[in-house]
Amino acid sequence: MAHDGHTELHDPETDPLATYVLEPEDVRTLLARVVAAPGAATHTPHAPYTGGPIAAVPLSTPADVARAARAARAAQRLWAATPLRARTAVLSRVHDLVLARQSDVLDLIQLETGKARVAAFEEVCDIALVSRHYAARAGRYLRTRRVPGLIPGLTSVRVLRHPVGVVGIVAPWNFPLTLTLGDVLPALVAGNAVILRPDPQTALTALWAAELLEEAGLPDGLLQVVVGDGPTVGAAVVEHVDHVSFTGSTATGRVVAASAGERLVPVTLELGGKNPMYVAEDADVEIAAEGAVRACFVGTGQVCVSVERIYVREEVFDAFADAFARRTRALRLGSGLDYRSDVGSLTSAAQLATVVEHVEDAIGHGATVLAGAVHRTDVGPYFYEPTILVDVPPEARLHREETFGPVVALYPVASDDEAVAAMNDSDLGLNASIWTADTRRGAALARRVRAGTVNVNEGYVATWGSVGAPQGGVGDSGHGHRHGREGLWETTRVQTVAVQHGVHAGLGLHRLFDLGTETWPRVYTELLRAMKAARLP
């Protein structure tokens, strides 16, 4: 999920902030990839770890978006005609390059988002998985499909998939590699061009990805990167593309869908989540507690599919709560560009404010703190201890609203049925988690949960990392999918071609219609019965 941030305008040559986190010369080639006019206004994102300015990023305008769209359309015509094996070869090279160059992009991700390095590494893993999968499977997913025709033997039908043309990706700040390059790759391998609008806070990671694609052999013009706020530049992207992929808040997703709907442009939306977890009475509480720590606090809780509410059977509630709190208190907060920290910083002052507000509101309504609830200014400006609350009443905002931070509430339940009912008591339905020693029981419970993905004995990694399967939400959590064949098909249009054989040999459909309006319906009725008897599909 993404939230709109405040845009500050700075001139990189005259900015009074004396020292940038990154030397301007070191990022000059990256910044040159932004489609923006010479002398454009700039946005200066600040490093969450320290609050220091990172770099002055040029801002695009709606006119720049229109220019990017024209260039993308010109390049896409040749790309769509390029053999699929050449397109998949680019993805195969991306796989090798992202693993070889991971140190550089991990630094960028950490500097821009504030997340711990271990959480940033998940993004590298995701791109390796996605690129490898589509390099190997795109041919199968895009292959022309034969289906039964109207008249067996005389009607042959083929279903083809064509690229839609230009795909617009409006990406958030919380996963600047996964939710940019991870969505760009399937769109490109399907034969599309892409206009990518990363969040201004994390534009450098997206620009690094664009540079990586060029090195992997992507032809010029196919990926256009524009930078700017959602209401202006994001809206302009929607106006110029043939498909929109948006990841962000439910409220903004509704606006994007409405705007795309006016042009009858299809959309893929991954929106908010108030993701639940259930710990059954037969679960090993230590194993479940370890899984809960990762599910709740990786990425400082700023993960679309992370867990924010946990329902625990009464029989093991105290044991689980103790184990979970103990493991949570042991987490190491830190800002190093290394693997010595478990949890990083929140990304912005706005995210910190939401977290503090939700926790204080819950405490004011009678909630009890088991761990955390401390703003750690000694570590950095936006650090907040991973927090566990119990006794959170329904009137607390935390009970139903997405916090999108390192905060989780525990609730006791008396049965599986009560747990499922509580998990489903939300307009959001993105991800869920169930922990039980009986995997058959877990799978059966999963089918009852209203969520796009459900993990049994894992928080979110099992479903997200299984990139051959679709990932998406239900209800207010979105529409459409990424990953799998469904994710690839999102950026294609379907065409059915039916060829009627034997027409010039006197076997065309006209022979049936020539029987007259009273006779041919009777004849065809008998033919339909015969086809059913022959078990024809």
C-alpha positions in Angstrom: 0.0 0.0 0.0 1.2 3.5 -0.7 0.3 6.9 0.8 0.7 10.2 -0.9 3.7 12.2 0.4 4.6 15.9 0.5 6.5 17.1 -2.4 9.2 19.7 -1.8 10.7 21.7 -4.7 14.4 22.2 -4.8 17.0 23.2 -7.5 19.9 20.7 -7.2 22.4 23.5 -8.0 21.1 26.1 -5.5 19.5 23.9 -2.7 20.5 25.4 0.6 20.7 21.9 2.1 24.4 21.6 1.9 25.1 17.9 1.9 23.3 15.2 0.0 23.3 11.6 1.1 24.4 10.6 -2.4 26.9 12.7 -4.4 25.1 14.4 -7.3 27.7 13.2 -9.7 27.1 9.5 -8.7 23.4 9.7 -9.5 23.6 12.0 -12.5 23.2 9.2 -15.1 20.2 7.7 -13.2 18.4 11.1 -13.0 19.0 11.7 -16.7 16.5 8.8 -17.3 13.6 10.8 -16.0 11.4 12.1 -18.8 11.5 15.8 -17.8 12.2 19.0 -19.6 15.6 20.8 -19.0 15.5 22.9 -16.0 12.5 21.1 -14.5 11.6 21.5 -10.9 13.0 18.9 -8.6 11.9 16.9 -5.6 14.4 16.1 -2.8 13.5 13.0 -0.9 15.0 12.6 2.6 16.6 9.5 4.0 14.4 8.0 6.7 17.4 6.9 8.7 18.8 10.4 9.2 16.4 12.9 7.7 19.2 14.0 5.3 18.5 14.9 1.7 19.2 12.1 -0.7 19.3 13.7 -4.2 17.4 16.3 -6.2 15.1 14.3 -8.6 13.7 16.0 -11.7 9.9 16.2 -11.8 7.9 15.4 -14.9 4.8 17.3 -16.1 1.7 16.1 -17.8 3.3 17.3 -21.1 6.3 15.1 -20.3 4.0 12.1 -19.8 2.4 12.7 -23.2 5.8 12.9 -24.8 6.8 9.6 -23.0 3.6 8.0 -24.3 4.4 8.9 -27.9 7.9 7.5 -27.6 6.7 4.3 -25.9 4.1 3.7 -28.7 6.7 4.1 -31.4 9.0 1.6 -29.7 6.2 -0.9 -28.9 5.3 -1.6 -32.5 8.7 -3.1 -33.2 8.9 -4.8 -29.8 5.6 -6.6 -30.3 6.9 -7.9 -33.6 10.1 -9.1 -31.9 10.3 -12.9 -31.5 9.3 -14.0 -28.0 12.6 -15.8 -27.5 14.3 -12.4 -27.7 12.0 -10.9 -25.2 12.4 -13.7 -22.7 16.2 -13.5 -23.2 16.1 -10.0 -21.7 14.3 -11.3 -18.6 16.8 -14.1 -18.3 19.7 -11.6 -18.2 17.8 -9.5 -15.7 17.8 -12.5 -13.3 21.6 -12.8 -13.5 22.2 -9.1 -13.3 20.0 -8.3 -10.3 21.7 -11.1 -8.3 25.2 -9.9 -9.4 24.4 -6.2 -8.6 22.3 -6.7 -5.5 24.7 -4.8 -3.2 24.1 -1.6 -5.1 20.4 -1.8 -5.2 20.1 -2.9 -1.6 21.9 0.2 -0.6 19.5 2.3 -2.6 16.4 0.6 -1.3 17.6 1.1 2.3 18.5 4.7 1.8 15.1 5.5 0.2 12.7 3.4 2.3 14.6 3.0 5.6 13.9 -0.7 5.7 16.4 -3.2 7.1 18.7 -4.9 4.7 17.1 -8.3 5.2 13.8 -6.8 4.1 15.4 -5.1 1.1 16.8 -8.5 0.1 13.3 -9.9 -0.3 12.9 -7.5 -3.2 16.0 -8.8 -4.9 14.7 -12.4 -4.4 11.3 -11.4 -5.8 12.8 -9.9 -9.0 15.0 -13.0 -9.5 11.9 -15.3 -9.1 9.7 -13.2 -11.4 12.2 -12.8 -14.1 13.1 -16.5 -14.1 9.5 -17.6 -14.1 8.3 -15.4 -17.0 11.5 -16.2 -19.0 10.6 -19.9 -18.7 6.8 -19.7 -18.9 5.9 -16.7 -21.1 5.8 -18.9 -24.2 3.3 -21.3 -22.7 1.2 -18.5 -21.3 1.1 -16.5 -24.5 0.7 -19.5 -26.9 -2.2 -19.6 -29.2 -4.9 -21.9 -27.8 -7.2 -24.2 -29.8 -10.8 -24.6 -28.6 -13.7 -26.7 -29.9 -15.6 -25.0 -32.7 -19.3 -24.7 -33.5 -19.4 -27.7 -35.8 -16.8 -30.5 -35.1 -14.5 -31.0 -38.1 -15.7 -27.9 -39.9 -15.1 -25.1 -37.5 -11.6 -24.5 -36.1 -11.1 -21.9 -33.4 -8.0 -20.3 -32.1 -7.7 -17.9 -29.1 -4.8 -15.4 -29.5 -3.3 -13.0 -27.0 -1.9 -9.6 -28.1 -0.2 -7.0 -26.1 -2.5 -4.1 -25.2 0.1 -1.5 -26.3 1.3 0.8 -23.5 1.0 -0.2 -19.9 1.0 2.4 -17.2 2.4 1.4 -13.8 1.8 3.8 -10.9 4.0 2.4 -8.1 4.2 3.1 -4.3 7.2 3.8 -2.1 7.2 0.7 0.1 8.6 -1.8 -2.4 10.5 0.3 -4.9 12.1 -2.6 -6.8 9.4 -5.3 -6.5 6.5 -3.1 -7.3 8.2 -1.4 -10.2 10.5 -3.9 -12.0 8.3 -6.8 -10.8 5.3 -5.4 -12.7 7.4 -4.0 -15.6 8.8 -7.4 -16.6 5.6 -9.3 -17.4 4.2 -6.3 -19.3 7.4 -6.2 -21.4 7.6 -9.9 -22.1 4.0 -9.8 -23.3 5.1 -7.3 -26.0 4.1 -4.0 -24.4 5.9 -0.8 -23.7 5.7 0.7 -20.2 5.3 4.1 -18.6 6.5 3.8 -15.0 5.7 6.4 -12.4 7.6 5.5 -9.2 6.8 7.4 -6.0 9.1 10.5 -5.8 10.5 9.2 -2.5 11.9 6.1 -4.1 12.6 7.1 -7.7 16.3 6.2 -7.7 15.6 2.5 -7.2 13.2 2.6 -10.1 15.8 4.4 -12.2 18.4 1.8 -11.3 16.0 -0.9 -12.5 15.6 1.0 -15.8 19.4 1.0 -16.2 19.5 -2.7 -15.4 17.0 -3.4 -18.1 19.0 -1.5 -20.6 22.1 -3.5 -19.7 20.0 -6.7 -20.1 19.3 -5.7 -23.7 15.9 -3.9 -23.6 15.6 -1.7 -26.7 15.4 2.1 -26.3 12.1 3.7 -25.7 10.2 0.8 -24.3 10.4 1.8 -20.7 9.7 5.5 -19.9 10.1 6.7 -16.4 8.2 9.8 -15.2 8.3 11.2 -11.7 5.8 13.3 -9.9 2.8 13.2 -7.5 -0.2 11.0 -8.0 -2.9 13.6 -8.6 -0.9 15.3 -11.4 1.6 12.9 -13.0 -0.1 9.7 -12.0 -3.4 10.9 -13.4 -1.6 11.9 -16.6 -0.3 8.3 -16.9 -3.8 7.0 -16.7 -4.9 9.3 -19.5 -2.3 8.0 -22.0 -2.0 4.2 -21.5 -4.0 1.1 -22.5 -3.8 -0.6 -19.2 -3.2 0.7 -15.7 -1.5 -1.1 -12.8 -1.8 0.7 -9.5 -0.6 -0.2 -6.1 -1.7 2.0 -3.2 -4.5 3.0 -0.9 -8.1 1.9 -1.5 -9.3 5.5 -1.6 -6.8 6.4 -4.4 -7.5 3.1 -6.2 -11.2 4.1 -6.5 -10.1 7.4 -8.2 -7.8 5.5 -10.5 -10.4 3.0 -11.5 -13.0 5.8 -12.1 -10.6 7.7 -14.3 -9.6 4.6 -16.3 -13.3 3.6 -16.6 -14.1 6.8 -18.4 -11.7 5.7 -21.1 -12.7 2.0 -20.9 -9.2 1.2 -20.0 -8.7 -2.0 -17.8 -7.0 -1.7 -14.4 -5.1 -3.9 -12.0 -5.4 -2.7 -8.5 -3.6 -3.9 -5.3 -5.0 -1.8 -2.5 -5.2 -1.9 1.3 -5.1 -4.8 3.7 -6.0 -5.4 7.3 -4.5 -8.9 7.1 -5.4 -11.5 9.8 -3.6 -14.5 11.2 -5.1 -17.5 13.2 -3.1 -19.6 15.6 -5.0 -22.9 16.3 -4.7 -24.8 19.6 -2.6 -27.5 18.1 0.1 -25.1 16.7 3.6 -25.1 18.1 3.5 -21.6 19.8 7.2 -21.0 19.4 7.1 -21.7 15.7 4.0 -19.7 15.2 5.5 -16.8 17.2 8.6 -16.8 15.0 6.4 -16.7 11.9 4.3 -13.9 13.4 7.4 -11.8 14.0 8.3 -12.0 10.3 4.7 -11.6 9.1 4.1 -8.5 11.2 7.4 -6.6 11.4 9.4 -7.3 8.2 9.7 -4.1 6.3 8.7 -2.3 9.5 5.2 -3.4 8.9 4.9 -1.3 5.7 4.1 -4.4 3.6 0.8 -4.7 1.7 0.4 -8.4 2.9 1.8 -8.1 6.4 -0.3 -9.2 9.4 -2.0 -6.6 11.6 -4.4 -8.7 13.7 -3.9 -12.2 15.2 -6.6 -14.5 16.5 -5.4 -17.1 19.0 -7.2 -20.0 20.5 -7.9 -19.4 24.2 -6.1 -22.7 25.1 -2.8 -21.3 23.9 -3.4 -17.6 24.0 -1.1 -16.8 27.0 1.7 -19.1 25.8 1.6 -17.6 22.3 1.4 -14.1 23.6 4.5 -14.7 25.9 6.5 -16.2 23.1 5.5 -13.6 20.6 6.3 -10.7 23.0 9.6 -12.2 24.0 10.7 -12.6 20.3 9.5 -9.1 19.5 11.4 -7.4 22.3 14.6 -9.2 21.0 14.4 -7.6 17.6 17.3 -5.3 16.8 16.5 -1.8 15.4 19.2 -0.2 13.3 20.1 2.0 10.3 23.2 0.3 9.0 23.6 -0.7 5.4 24.3 -4.3 6.5 22.5 -7.3 7.9 23.0 -6.6 11.6 19.5 -5.1 12.1 16.2 -6.9 12.1 13.9 -3.9 11.7 14.5 -0.6 10.1 12.7 2.8 10.1 9.3 3.9 9.0 9.7 5.8 5.7 8.1 9.1 6.5 6.8 11.4 9.2 3.3 10.8 7.9 3.7 7.0 8.5 5.1 7.6 11.9 2.2 9.9 12.8 -0.4 7.3 11.7 1.3 4.6 13.8 1.5 6.8 16.9 -2.1 7.9 16.5 -3.4 4.4 16.2 -1.4 3.1 19.2 -2.3 6.0 21.4 -6.0 5.8 20.4 -6.1 2.1 21.2 -4.4 2.7 24.6 -6.9 5.5 25.3 -9.7 3.0 24.6 -8.3 0.5 27.1 -5.8 -1.6 25.1 -2.7 -3.0 26.9 0.8 -2.9 25.6 2.7 -6.2 25.6 5.7 -4.9 23.7 6.9 -1.7 22.0 4.8 1.4 21.7 8.0 3.6 21.9 9.1 6.2 19.4 12.9 5.5 19.2 14.4 8.9 18.4 17.7 7.7 19.7 18.0 5.4 16.7 16.6 7.8 14.1 13.7 10.2 13.4 11.1 7.7 12.3 12.0 4.6 14.2 9.2 3.0 16.2 9.5 -0.2 18.3 7.6 -3.2 17.0 4.4 -3.1 19.0 2.0 -5.8 20.3 -1.4 -4.8 21.9 -4.1 -6.8 23.6 -7.6 -5.9 24.7 -8.1 -3.6 21.7 -11.8 -2.7 21.7 -13.9 -2.4 18.5 -14.2 1.3 18.8 -10.4 1.8 18.5 -9.2 2.8 15.1 -6.6 0.1 15.2 -9.3 -2.5 15.3 -10.4 -2.0 11.7 -8.2 0.5 10.0 -5.0 -0.4 8.3 -2.1 1.0 10.3 0.7 0.1 7.8 3.4 0.0 10.4 4.9 -2.3 13.1 1.8 -2.7 15.1 -0.4 -5.8 15.7 -3.3 -6.6 18.0 -4.0 -10.0 19.6 -7.5 -11.4 20.2 -8.5 -14.7 21.9 -11.1 -16.9 20.1 -12.9 -20.0 21.3 -13.2 -22.0 18.0 -12.3 -22.3 14.4 -15.7 -20.9 13.4 -15.2 -17.8 15.6 -11.7 -17.3 14.2 -12.9 -17.5 10.6 -15.8 -15.1 11.3 -13.4 -12.6 12.9 -10.9 -12.9 10.0 -13.7 -12.2 7.5 -15.1 -9.3 9.4 -13.5 -6.7 7.2 -14.1 -5.0 3.9 -10.5 -5.7 3.0 -9.4 -9.1 1.8 -5.8 -9.2 0.7 -3.8 -11.9 2.6 -4.3 -14.2 5.6 -2.3 -16.7 7.6 -3.3 -19.9 9.5 -1.1 -21.9 11.8 -1.9 -25.5 12.8 -0.2 -28.8 13.1 -2.9 -30.4 10.9 -2.2 -29.1 7.4 -5.4 -30.7 6.0 -7.4 -28.7 8.6 -5.4 -25.6 7.7 -6.2 -25.9 4.0 -9.9 -26.5 4.8 -10.0 -23.4 7.0 -8.1 -21.4 4.3 -10.9 -22.1 1.8 -13.3 -20.4 4.2 -11.3 -17.2 4.5 -12.2 -14.2 2.4 -8.8 -13.2 1.1 -7.0 -13.3 -2.2 -4.1 -15.4 -0.7 -4.0 -17.6 2.4 -0.8 -19.1 3.8 -0.9 -22.2 6.0 2.0 -22.2 8.5 3.6 -19.1 7.0 2.8 -15.4 7.0 3.0 -14.2 3.4 6.2 -15.5 1.8 4.8 -18.9 0.7 2.1 -17.3 -1.5 4.0 -14.2 -2.6 7.1 -16.2 -3.5 5.2 -18.8 -5.4 5.2 -16.6 -8.5 3.5 -19.1 -10.7 0.3 -18.5 -8.7 -1.8 -15.3 -8.9 -1.6 -12.7 -6.2 -4.4 -10.2 -5.6 -7.2 -9.0 -3.3 -10.9 -9.2 -3.0 -13.4 -6.6 -1.8 -11.7 -3.2 -1.0 -8.3 -4.8 -1.4 -8.4 -4.5 -5.2 -9.1 -6.1 -8.5 -7.0 -8.2 -10.9 -3.7 -10.0 -10.2 0.1 -10.0 -10.5 2.2 -13.1 -10.8 1.3 -16.3 -12.7 -0.3 -16.5 -16.1 -3.1 -14.3 -14.8 -0.6 -11.5 -14.1 0.8 -11.8 -17.6 -2.7 -11.9 -19.1 -3.6 -8.7 -17.4 -1.6 -6.8 -20.0 -2.9 -8.6 -23.0 -6.1 -8.5 -25.1 -7.8 -11.6 -26.3 -8.8 -12.3 -29.9 -10.8 -15.2 -31.1 -10.3 -16.4 -34.8 -12.8 -18.9 -36.1 -12.2 -20.5 -39.5 -15.1 -22.3 -41.2 -13.9 -25.0 -43.5 -15.5 -26.6 -46.5 -17.5 -23.6 -47.5 -16.3 -23.7 -51.1 -17.0 -27.5 -51.2 -20.6 -26.9 -50.3 -20.3 -27.6 -46.6 -20.7 -24.1 -45.3 -23.2 -23.0 -42.7 -25.2 -21.6 -45.5 -26.4 -25.1 -46.4 -28.0 -25.3 -43.0 -29.7 -21.9 -43.2 -30.8 -22.7 -46.8 -33.1 -25.3 -45.3 -35.5 -22.5 -44.3 -36.5 -20.9 -41.0 -38.9 -23.8 -40.1 -36.5 -26.6 -41.0 -33.0 -25.7 -39.9 -33.9 -25.2 -36.2 -35.3 -28.8 -36.1 -32.2 -30.1 -37.8 -29.9 -28.3 -35.5 -31.8 -29.4 -32.5 -31.1 -33.0 -33.4 -27.4 -32.2 -34.0 -27.1 -30.6 -30.5 -28.5 -33.8 -29.0 -26.1 -35.9 -31.0 -23.1 -33.8 -29.9 -24.1 -34.2 -26.2 -24.6 -38.0 -26.7 -21.1 -38.1 -28.2 -19.8 -36.2 -25.2 -18.4 -33.4 -27.3 -17.5 -30.3 -25.3 
